[in-house]
Structure formats: structure tokens, C-alpha cells
Amino acid sequence: MKPLSGITIIEFSTMVTASFATMMMAEQGARAIKVEPVDEGDPMRGLGTQKGEMSGLFANCNRGKESISINLKDATGVDIARRLIQKADVVISNFRPGVMNALGLGSEDLREENPRLVFMAVSGFGTKGPLSAAPAYDPIIQAHAGFTATQGQLQPEFIRNLMCDKITAYSACQAVTAALFQRSQSGVGQHIDLSMLDAGLFFLFPDGFMQYTLLDDDIEKRPLLADLIYNLTLTKDGAVTISALTDDQREGVAKAVGLESLGEDKRFNSYRNIVKNVEAYREILAARFIEMSTDEVMEGLVANDVPCARCHTHAQVLSQQQVVANGTTSEVVHPITGKMRVVHTPAMFDGQRLPLAASAPGHGQHTKALLNELGFDTDNYDVLKSSGIVG
């Protein structure tokens, strides 16, 4: 049995945060019902590489769900949504603060009808403050939370990935499962607020803001961890990264490229001296690395037990032996998109990967079946569909 078997989640969302969170919980056994607008559904369906009106991004964030399309601007549509929620365990939404209330689906009312309900409200900036009503997408949060400052040395730089969206999704999963655990003891659900800004800053803070943590006047300032270990080392035909944190490892780097004499140089004969002369140290090593092939460099580093990696292309990431050995990816056939690659959720339970959940649903694919569960017969469905209340 999967760990979240028996839990039902109703998702009201667009884009990544709530979708990705719900998908992870669906992979762990929860029944996940995604409520989408009648017209075009979640905008994520049309973003990026796609086939059959489903994008790879949508497929990657919505595995294991049922899709019902409802017009939430219609009172009957709202009533259908409320009926879905009455027996659910979790509602997750990533609309701006106040939107669910305006739709007639506010947390207080829903939890009054269903006291066991856990209501997870994800927003960009939180429910208070000058930005509470502002729109928020991943690059906006990266700028506000300090990711661009941390990445950029001479000028701000983005992490070119939906980092804050997915960090927030992981945070949402943890909070929801914690609330479900508390409910198992108290019998009562609760409301949870989670902002992308808070999730992003919390994630980045331990190392990204280490220089803003100790506040006394007598602190000793040293180089940032990021400046010491995140360095791309160019070779004649590619690049590697090296994390030499001990004296033995630093000696190993020098041996790997035939520079054993570096240890005799007073500028580099201790970690403290290397830190003081780090630019000169790097220049000497860089000049030697650029003369060698990636294979030569890796062979020398591995032989001297230095933590290292070649910088893989996307294709190399997927084909590397460790990923294959871990069984991290699989190929499946989706009824809409055809053959596709999927990545399994990372946690292994009792040493086993969880079976993959069903493929991401088509827009409104389960509307009729879910209405039948709620007591609507085929005639009711046809009337609701022709009226534009459901899709």
C-alpha cells in the first residue's frame, strides 16, 4: 500500500506549484482530482514542447490525477466543486489571496462543512503586506527571495529553472502531510498558508544568506562557501567540477594534473593560505586543466579520490550509468502524447520505488465519471455540458 492511500485531494490551480505538489502526493497514493476551467484548462497544457494539446511540462506535473472541468463562475459549478470537497481530505489552491473566497470556496466555509479538511493556500507573497495581491511567477520570486543576487557575481542572474515553484511544491507536500498526521491524532483539519517568497527564502537562507546570519560586530568574515566550491573548471574539450575540501583532496587535485610542487609554495601550503591567495591558485590550476582532455582530468581526479564530476549535457545526464543503476527514469506510452520519458519520485519505501501513477489526464477527461459519483446521471451531465457549466 502506498503511504497516502485513502487520502483524496482536490486541486484548484494553474501552472506549477500546486500541480507539482499534488502530483507528488498522487504518486504516494493519494487520489488527486484536478479542477480545471471549461475553456482551455490549465494554461500549462499549452506551454513548451507538446503533442495532442498536451505539453511535456503539463505531463511532468500532473501524473496520477483525474481532471474535471468546471465553470467556477457559475453557481451550479461552484456547487459541484463543494460536493467534491465534502468528502475530501485536502484542498490545495495557488490562486491569489481572496480568490477562493470570491468563488464561494473559502477555507472557513469548506472546513465548517468538512471539519477534517486540510486547506492548503499557496500564494506568491502571503496574505498581508504591500505585495499580497501582486501576481507572482518563478522569476519574480527569484528576484524577491535573493536567488538572482546569489547567482550573479557582477550582475543579477536567474537560475534558469522553475526553482521557486518547485521548492514551494515540496514545502506544500511537507506541510500537508504534517497536517494530516496531526489530524490523525486530533480528528480535525486546519488551514495552511504558504507563500512562494517564504518558501524560496527559507530554502536559500542556510548558505545563500550565511553572511547575513551572524549579527555581532566582532564576527570574522571569510569567503562564501559558494565562492569556494562552485567553480566550473574548463578542460580542452569540456568542463568538470571539483569539490576539494580537505588537505588530502587538494593534494589530490595537484597530483591529478602533475602539479605536486604547489604544496611547496608558501602561498598554497595550507587551507588558510590558499583562501588568501585563491585567485592565483585557481589561475595556476586552470592553465593546466585547459591543456588536458576531460577524460584525462577525470582519470587523475578519480585515482586520487577527489570529489569531482564531468559537467554532463542533458542527454548524458539521462544515459549515465548511475541514473540507469538507480532506475530513476522509465519510458511509458501516454494515450495522448505517445512514447515519453518519466522520472520516478525520489523517495524509496522499504527499498522499492513506488509504482508510477497513471499518465497525466486529458482536459476534463474524468468529468462525466466524477459527476456520476456525485449522483448526476447522463441526462444531467448532458444538460450541464450544453450549458457550459462543465466541459
Secondary structure, 3 states (H helix, E strand, C coil): CCCCCCCEEEEECCCCHHHHHHHHHHHCCCEEEEEECCCCCCHHHHCCCEECCEEHHHHHHCCCEEEEEECCCCHHHHHHHHHHHHCCCEEEECCCCCHHHHCCCCHHHHHHHCCCCEEEEEECCCCCCCCCCCCCCHHHHHHHHCHHHHHCCCCCCCCCCCHHHHHHHHHHHHHHHHHHHHHHHHCCCCEEEEEHHHHHHHHHHHHHCHHHCCCCCCCCCCCCHHHHHCCEEECCCCEEEECCCCHHHHHHHHHHCCCHHHHHCHHHCCHHHHHHCHHHHHHHHHHHHCCCCHHHHHHHHHHCCCCEEECCCHHHHHHCHHHHHHCCEEEEEECCCEEEEEECCCCEECCEECCCCCCCCCCCCCHHHHHHHCCCCHHHHHHHHHCCCEC
